Amino acid sequence: MPFSPNHLAELNLLLQFPSISTQEGIKVHAHSAAPETVRAAESLFAKGLISQKDGGYLTPLGCEAVEFTQKLQSMLTSA
């Protein structure tokens, strides 16, 4: 099953979270962010990966997802 555009938006949003510290989060501003980014944040919140529907902090499951996403990105971009 290929990644859907919604999945890609979620993966791209996960990559924006700081992976070094769980004390840092992000804010997705509904009035200025792309609609797919707003939807991705809402979806990640519904899945329990982030703490707020507009960003917030990574949950423990979200931290794991970011780690996997970073590894996948690294594998796909390595020469």
Protein Blocks (a to p, Z undefined) as FASTA:
>chain_A
ZZdfklmmmmmmmmmpcfkbckbccdddfklmcfklmmmmmmmmmnopafbfnlpjadfk
lmmmmmmmmmmmmmmmpZZ
